[in-house]
Amino acid sequence: MPLLKSRAYKAAARLSGLGDSLLPGSWPTMVESWRDELAAAAPDLPIEFLLAWLKVESAGNPCSYTWMRESGIFQLMNPDNLRTAGTTEAALRAACSSDAGAACIASKQRCNELPIRDLTDDERAEQVRSGIQYVQAMRAQAQHKLDAAGVDWPESGTDFWKFVKLQHAYPGPSQGWVATAKQTLGRDPTWDEMIQYGGNVRQDVVDNAGFVGSFGGASSGMSSGWLAFLAGIAIVGVGWWWMHSKRSIKIPHMPFTGSRSRSLGGYRVAYGTSDARGTFRVFDEHVFQTIEAATKRMRGYKRQGLWTWVEDEQGNLVPVPGAKTERVRKGYPLRS
């Protein structure tokens, strides 16, 4: 069985907190399709960091769009991000529906309509060129802010790349956060210490930056996500040996104690979206075995500005903190 499809691999991925589709080399197809072009355009940037950026921001879809007018695979906001990247919204959305974009702005939601035609080679090149130019600018901006705060986070560590992504997610107060943490501790803080001691730190934006940056340039060549994954492989291996050497021992399933008791398994994460064809419900590609895993994925969509919720295998709404209500869910019917 190929490693990427093995149960041990997937179990270790879940244990590491990365998820089946979030490991280097196993990104979703639309994200992975940009690998070669990104690697060729920016050999000095960590390629998995760039792909993680795409996964979180656009899922690799060049027509992903938000009511805040974020465009392209790197989700560059109009006008500041676009100016820094040396591009325009029209250039990044040349193959996208203008009607869908207008509907997205009106609905104040993220829209994930697909391109209405294939991108030309020049259009694909502009997605990559402008995104890399922007990331390089954020890299320089992050280093400038760290220098101003007197903090040394080398590019060989993931904290630096988390701070780079933070310049895109929420740049304004980032220098103040890291400077406050250093002043409080009397030394260079870590990324986690910046979050703890930096003052009024927004959790949603540091989660966004923390995930993407974890795929940055670790000195070993591995992200912290990969290290967690390898630890997960070791734990899963020990568990496999124990279970097969103790076949006579039966471990009961723990029921989910939500609105009604049921065994684990069969949870789907859904979110509402709109495009030129109407408003409808979209399901995440995974079926989750635990409500905790489904809730974690749901929160990821919520951080992207989507109205999202969890359903069981019968299509019933599962009440979890932060999910949208039944009234909202009914506003997004399944497409026939």
C-alpha positions as CSV (number, residue, x, y, z in Angstrom):
1,M,0.0,0.0,0.0
2,P,1.4,3.4,-0.9
3,L,2.6,5.4,2.1
4,L,0.3,8.4,1.5
5,K,-2.8,6.1,1.5
6,S,-1.8,3.9,4.4
7,R,-3.9,3.9,7.6
8,A,-0.8,4.5,9.7
9,Y,0.1,7.6,7.6
10,K,-3.4,9.0,7.9
11,A,-3.6,8.2,11.6
12,A,-0.3,10.0,12.2
13,A,-1.5,12.9,10.2
14,R,-4.6,13.3,12.3
15,L,-2.5,12.8,15.5
16,S,-0.1,15.6,14.5
17,G,-3.0,17.9,13.9
18,L,-2.3,18.5,10.3
19,G,-5.0,16.5,8.6
20,D,-4.8,14.0,5.7
21,S,-4.6,16.8,3.0
22,L,-2.2,19.1,4.8
23,L,1.1,17.2,4.7
24,P,3.9,18.2,2.4
25,G,3.6,16.3,-0.8
26,S,-0.1,15.5,-0.3
27,W,-1.8,18.9,-0.8
28,P,-5.2,19.1,-2.5
29,T,-4.9,18.8,-6.3
30,M,-5.6,22.5,-7.1
31,V,-2.9,23.5,-4.6
32,E,-0.4,20.9,-5.8
33,S,-0.9,22.0,-9.4
34,W,1.1,25.2,-8.6
35,R,4.1,23.5,-7.1
36,D,6.5,23.5,-10.1
37,E,5.7,27.1,-11.1
38,L,6.1,28.4,-7.5
39,A,9.4,26.4,-7.0
40,A,10.8,27.7,-10.3
41,A,9.9,31.3,-9.5
42,A,11.1,31.4,-5.9
43,P,13.9,28.9,-5.2
44,D,14.8,30.9,-2.1
45,L,11.4,30.5,-0.5
46,P,10.3,27.3,1.3
47,I,8.0,25.6,-1.2
48,E,5.8,23.9,1.4
49,F,5.3,27.3,3.0
50,L,4.0,28.7,-0.3
51,L,1.7,25.8,-0.8
52,A,0.4,26.1,2.8
53,W,-0.4,29.8,2.0
54,L,-2.4,28.7,-1.0
55,K,-4.2,26.0,0.9
56,V,-5.4,28.4,3.6
57,E,-6.1,31.4,1.5
58,S,-7.6,30.1,-1.8
59,A,-7.3,26.3,-1.9
60,G,-5.3,26.9,-5.1
61,N,-8.4,28.4,-6.9
62,P,-7.4,31.5,-8.8
63,C,-11.0,32.7,-8.7
64,S,-11.4,32.5,-4.9
65,Y,-12.7,35.9,-3.8
66,T,-13.9,37.6,-0.7
67,W,-16.2,40.5,0.1
68,M,-13.0,42.3,1.2
69,R,-11.9,42.0,-2.5
70,E,-9.0,39.5,-2.0
71,S,-8.0,38.0,-5.3
72,G,-5.9,35.2,-6.8
73,I,-4.3,32.2,-5.3
74,F,-2.4,34.3,-2.7
75,Q,-5.6,36.3,-1.9
76,L,-4.2,39.8,-2.4
77,M,-6.4,42.6,-1.1
78,N,-7.3,45.6,-3.1
79,P,-5.6,48.1,-3.1
80,D,-2.6,47.8,-0.8
81,N,-1.7,44.1,-1.4
82,L,-2.1,44.5,-5.1
83,R,0.0,47.6,-5.2
84,T,2.8,45.8,-3.3
85,A,2.5,42.8,-5.7
86,G,2.6,45.0,-8.8
87,T,-0.6,43.7,-10.2
88,T,-4.3,44.4,-10.5
89,E,-7.6,42.7,-9.6
90,A,-8.5,42.5,-13.3
91,A,-5.3,40.7,-14.0
92,L,-5.8,38.1,-11.3
93,R,-9.5,37.6,-12.1
94,A,-9.2,37.6,-15.9
95,A,-10.7,34.1,-16.1
96,C,-13.3,34.7,-13.4
97,S,-17.0,35.7,-13.5
98,S,-17.5,39.4,-12.8
99,D,-21.1,38.7,-11.8
100,A,-19.9,36.2,-9.2
101,G,-17.5,38.7,-7.8
102,A,-20.1,41.4,-7.4
103,A,-22.4,38.9,-5.7
104,C,-19.6,37.9,-3.3
105,I,-19.1,41.6,-2.3
106,A,-22.8,42.1,-1.8
107,S,-23.2,39.0,0.3
108,K,-20.1,39.8,2.5
109,Q,-18.9,36.2,2.2
110,R,-16.0,34.2,0.7
111,C,-16.9,32.9,-2.8
112,N,-15.2,29.9,-4.3
113,E,-16.5,29.9,-7.9
114,L,-14.2,28.1,-10.4
115,P,-12.7,29.8,-13.4
116,I,-15.1,30.2,-16.4
117,R,-12.3,29.0,-18.7
118,D,-8.7,27.7,-18.5
119,L,-6.1,30.3,-17.5
120,T,-3.6,31.2,-20.2
121,D,0.1,30.6,-19.6
122,D,0.5,34.4,-19.1
123,E,-2.4,34.5,-16.6
124,R,-0.9,31.6,-14.6
125,A,2.5,33.3,-14.7
126,E,0.9,36.5,-13.3
127,Q,-0.7,34.6,-10.4
128,V,2.7,33.2,-9.5
129,R,4.8,36.3,-10.2
130,S,2.6,38.7,-8.2
131,G,2.2,36.3,-5.3
132,I,5.9,35.8,-5.0
133,Q,6.6,39.5,-5.2
134,Y,4.2,40.0,-2.4
135,V,5.6,37.3,-0.2
136,Q,9.1,38.6,-0.7
137,A,7.9,42.1,0.4
138,M,6.3,40.6,3.5
139,R,9.5,38.7,4.2
140,A,11.4,42.0,4.1
141,Q,8.7,43.7,6.2
142,A,8.8,41.0,8.8
143,Q,12.6,41.2,9.1
144,H,12.4,45.0,9.4
145,K,9.8,44.8,12.2
146,L,11.9,42.1,14.1
147,D,15.0,44.3,13.8
148,A,13.1,47.3,15.1
149,A,11.9,45.3,18.1
150,G,15.4,43.9,18.7
151,V,14.2,40.3,18.2
152,D,16.3,37.7,16.3
153,W,14.1,35.0,14.6
154,P,16.3,33.4,12.0
155,E,14.9,32.2,8.7
156,S,16.0,28.7,9.6
157,G,13.2,28.6,12.2
158,T,9.5,28.5,11.7
159,D,8.8,31.5,14.0
160,F,10.2,33.8,11.4
161,W,7.9,32.4,8.7
162,K,4.9,32.6,10.9
163,F,5.7,36.3,11.4
164,V,6.0,36.6,7.6
165,K,2.5,35.3,7.1
166,L,1.2,37.5,9.9
167,Q,2.2,40.5,7.8
168,H,-0.5,39.4,5.3
169,A,-3.1,38.2,7.9
170,Y,-2.9,41.2,10.2
171,P,0.1,43.4,9.8
172,G,-0.7,46.5,11.7
173,P,0.0,45.6,15.4
174,S,2.5,42.8,14.8
175,Q,5.6,44.8,15.7
176,G,3.9,45.9,18.9
177,W,3.0,42.4,19.8
178,V,6.6,41.0,19.5
179,A,8.1,44.1,21.1
180,T,5.7,43.9,24.1
181,A,6.5,40.2,24.6
182,K,10.3,40.9,24.5
183,Q,9.9,43.8,27.0
184,T,7.8,41.6,29.3
185,L,10.2,38.6,29.2
186,G,13.5,40.5,29.0
187,R,14.7,38.3,26.1
188,D,13.6,37.3,22.6
189,P,10.2,35.6,22.8
190,T,9.2,32.6,20.9
191,W,6.1,32.8,18.6
192,D,4.0,31.2,21.3
193,E,5.3,33.6,23.9
194,M,4.5,36.5,21.6
195,I,0.9,35.3,21.5
196,Q,0.9,34.9,25.3
197,Y,2.5,38.1,26.3
198,G,2.0,40.4,23.3
199,G,-1.2,42.0,24.5
200,N,-4.4,42.1,22.5
201,V,-3.4,39.4,20.1
202,R,-6.2,38.2,17.7
203,Q,-6.4,34.4,17.9
204,D,-7.8,33.9,14.4
205,V,-5.0,35.7,12.6
206,V,-2.3,34.0,14.6
207,D,-3.8,30.7,13.9
208,N,-3.8,31.5,10.2
209,A,-0.1,32.7,10.3
210,G,0.9,29.9,12.7
211,F,-0.3,27.1,10.5
212,V,1.2,28.5,7.3
213,G,4.5,29.4,8.9
214,S,4.9,26.0,10.4
215,F,5.8,24.8,6.9
216,G,8.6,27.4,6.7
217,G,12.3,26.8,6.8
218,A,13.3,24.7,9.7
219,S,17.0,24.0,9.9
220,S,16.4,20.3,9.5
221,G,14.5,20.9,6.3
222,M,11.3,19.9,7.9
223,S,8.5,22.0,9.2
224,S,7.3,21.6,12.8
225,G,4.2,19.9,11.2
226,W,6.4,17.2,9.7
227,L,8.2,16.7,13.0
228,A,4.8,16.3,14.7
229,F,3.8,13.9,11.9
230,L,6.9,11.7,12.4
231,A,6.2,11.6,16.1
232,G,2.7,10.6,15.2
233,I,4.1,7.7,13.1
234,A,6.1,6.5,16.1
235,I,3.1,6.6,18.4
236,V,0.8,4.9,15.8
237,G,3.4,2.2,15.3
238,V,3.6,1.5,19.1
239,G,-0.2,1.5,19.2
240,W,-0.4,-1.0,16.3
241,W,2.1,-3.3,17.9
242,W,0.2,-3.1,21.3
243,M,-3.2,-3.8,19.7
244,H,-1.9,-6.7,17.7
245,S,-0.1,-8.2,20.7
246,K,-3.1,-7.8,22.9
247,R,-5.9,-9.1,20.7
248,S,-7.9,-10.5,23.6
249,I,-8.3,-6.9,25.0
250,K,-11.3,-5.0,23.6
251,I,-11.5,-1.3,23.8
252,P,-15.0,0.1,23.7
253,H,-16.1,3.0,21.6
254,M,-16.8,6.2,23.5
255,P,-20.2,7.7,22.6
256,F,-20.5,11.4,21.6
257,T,-22.5,13.2,24.3
258,G,-24.1,16.0,22.3
259,S,-27.7,16.6,21.6
260,R,-28.1,12.8,21.4
261,S,-25.8,9.8,22.1
262,R,-24.3,8.1,19.0
263,S,-21.1,6.2,18.2
264,L,-18.2,8.1,16.6
265,G,-18.0,8.5,12.8
266,G,-19.7,10.0,9.8
267,Y,-19.4,13.7,10.5
268,R,-19.3,16.1,7.5
269,V,-18.3,19.8,7.5
270,A,-20.4,22.1,5.3
271,Y,-20.3,25.7,4.4
272,G,-22.5,28.1,2.5
273,T,-21.2,29.8,-0.7
274,S,-22.6,31.9,-3.5
275,D,-21.7,32.4,-7.2
276,A,-23.4,33.5,-10.4
277,R,-25.5,30.3,-10.4
278,G,-27.0,30.9,-6.9
279,T,-26.5,30.2,-3.3
280,F,-25.9,26.6,-2.1
281,R,-24.2,24.3,0.3
282,V,-20.7,22.8,-0.2
283,F,-19.3,19.9,1.8
284,D,-15.7,19.4,2.8
285,E,-14.1,16.4,1.0
286,H,-13.5,14.5,4.2
287,V,-15.7,12.4,6.5
288,F,-14.5,12.8,10.0
289,Q,-14.6,10.0,12.6
290,T,-14.9,12.3,15.6
291,I,-16.8,15.4,16.4
292,E,-13.6,17.1,17.6
293,A,-11.9,16.6,14.2
294,A,-15.0,17.9,12.4
295,T,-15.2,20.9,14.7
296,K,-11.5,21.7,14.1
297,R,-12.0,21.7,10.4
298,M,-15.2,23.8,10.7
299,R,-13.3,26.4,12.7
300,G,-10.7,26.6,9.9
301,Y,-13.5,27.5,7.4
302,K,-14.9,30.0,10.0
303,R,-11.5,31.8,10.1
304,Q,-11.8,32.2,6.4
305,G,-15.0,34.1,6.8
306,L,-17.4,31.3,5.8
307,W,-20.7,30.5,7.4
308,T,-20.1,26.9,8.4
309,W,-21.5,24.0,10.4
310,V,-21.3,20.2,11.1
311,E,-23.7,17.6,9.9
312,D,-24.0,13.9,10.8
313,E,-24.4,11.1,8.3
314,Q,-28.2,11.6,8.2
315,G,-27.7,15.2,7.2
316,N,-28.8,16.6,10.6
317,L,-27.2,19.7,12.1
318,V,-24.8,18.8,15.0
319,P,-24.7,21.5,17.7
320,V,-21.1,22.5,18.2
321,P,-19.8,25.9,19.5
322,G,-19.3,28.4,16.8
323,A,-21.5,26.7,14.2
324,K,-24.3,28.5,12.3
325,T,-27.9,27.8,13.2
326,E,-30.4,25.6,11.4
327,R,-32.0,28.8,10.0
328,V,-28.8,29.8,8.4
329,R,-28.1,26.3,7.1
330,K,-31.5,26.1,5.4
331,G,-30.6,29.2,3.5
332,Y,-28.0,27.1,1.6
333,P,-29.8,24.2,-0.1
334,L,-28.0,21.4,-1.7
335,R,-27.5,21.9,-5.4
336,S,-29.7,19.5,-7.4
